[in-house]
Amino acid sequence: MPGWHEATKQLQQQGKIQMVGIIQEQHPDRCRLFMQWKQMDWPILVDSLNQLEVTAVPITLAIDEYGIIRHKGLSLQDAETIEEVFLNQSFDAPGDEQRSASANPASPDIESLRAAAEGGAEQDLRHYANQLTVWGGPGQMGAAIGAYQDVITADSRHDPDDFASDHFRLGVAFRKRYDSDHREADDFQLAVQHWKTALDLDPNQYIWRRRIQQYGPRLDKPYPFYDWVPEARAAISARGETAVELAVEPRGAEFAKPLEHFETGAAAAAEPDPGGRIHRDEGQFVHAEATVVPPVVAPGETIRVHVTMRPNLETKSHWNNEAE
């Protein structure tokens, strides 16, 4: 996006072109931070569920004043001639059929969609699940998860490949609930498992593969996903601005750089308290959540294990001021 922003900045300032971006981010506020850092103020639309069904990015589209796509696959090499090939061209107004297909979007009537989904039809369930995941709050992710699960098991006569996107979106819903106060301990692991199931069904899906690699081992990373965040915050602060707050901070796996090989040690792990003198917490005070990415590997392959410690709120446990 920064390349296109720089290439079209003058055209934007002249009012000749409006840039709009679409992202497949699980956490769109990270894109807001990136846009602030790069001082790009054009709209960004969010498609976390990949309802556009794109298999790879970036995709560049030139859309005229009628909302009709006139060019696909423009590259930065075309930026110098974009006025000639697109902006200076005249296009016919769309017919009635094209006009009716471009109605203004509006927030859906979730209750009506829920009533329709109660009939159990696969398409109604899927539509309800998609809209609830996009428009419903964190407290409604449980219902969205249930709807996706019903879609996947709605009709065993279907080809399993039909449900690849449903598995991916179910994973999005699990992760969305995990990032909220409504989380359940295994939500992150279930998200990864459904993303992996989706990718196994459609191994050419770049978007799904990147979602798993974001949290996966360094040997399988194409690049560090969010190592730019500290640099962005520092640059924004130096300009005297307040950086966009992130609802979910990127963690180790999302900062990690790729590795070409991983050295292993031969020493066996030793029990740190062989006499059992230190008191064991069996979950009364702290719960330990573990997520393995990817969930299944062949012998000799690598995984990343995410371990999160959470105080048990039922016993009013909390971290004291010595905790990090």
Number of C-alpha atoms within 10 A of each C-alpha: 13 12 10 13 17 13 16 20 16 12 17 15 10 9 9 12 18 13 17 12 12 14 16 19 16 16 18 17 15 20 16 19 19 18 19 19 22 15 12 16 12 12 13 15 11 17 16 20 21 17 11 10 11 13 14 12 10 12 12 14 15 18 16 18 9 13 13 17 11 12 13 11 11 13 13 14 9 13 16 11 11 17 14 11 14 15 15 10 9 8 12 8 13 12 8 8 8 13 13 10 8 11 8 6 6 6 8 13 12 15 11 10 18 18 13 16 21 12 10 16 14 18 13 19 26 23 18 26 31 22 16 26 27 16 14 16 12 19 13 15 26 17 17 27 22 14 27 27 17 18 23 21 14 16 13 8 7 11 8 13 12 11 18 21 23 22 24 26 28 31 27 25 33 26 21 21 25 21 17 15 9 14 18 14 16 14 20 25 22 21 25 26 23 22 26 25 20 25 21 15 17 16 12 12 17 14 19 24 18 16 18 20 22 21 27 24 23 23 17 18 21 13 16 16 19 18 16 12 17 10 11 18 19 13 16 19 13 10 9 8 13 11 17 17 12 14 12 11 11 16 12 11 20 20 17 19 17 15 13 8 8 9 5 6 6 6 6 6 6 7 8 8 8 8 7 9 7 9 6 8 9 9 11 14 16 18 16 13 16 14 21 19 22 20 17 12 10 6 6 6 10 17 18 17 16 17 11 12 10 16 16 15 12 8 10 9 13 13 11 7 6 5 6 5
